[in-house]
Amino acid sequence: MYFYAHLNNENICEAVSSTGEEIEDLKLIAVDSLDMDLLHRKYDSGTWSSDKYFSPAVSAPTIEEQILTENQYQTALLEMNMIGGM
């Protein structure tokens, strides 16, 4: 299992996820686990900040938006034969 922190354009972690395959992407940083404490921390030169950075313009997604996003993610995984095909 591979774990990744997803960075935004300002190198701030917006999500942490896991996958069955290794992914090479400059905005995905390999991490040891699904460490949710990385959320909102800045990644700079191989180091995570101790401070957390929050964007006041971004509101929390509604439960409906969360469900839709999860459904889209699961559908994409199914289309890539990553679920149940291993």
Buried (B, 14 or more C-beta within 10 A) or exposed (E): EEBBBBBBEEBBBBEBBEBEEEEEEEEBBEBEEEBEEBBBBBBEEEEBBEEEEEEEEEEEEEEEEEEEEEEEEEEEBEEEEBEEEE
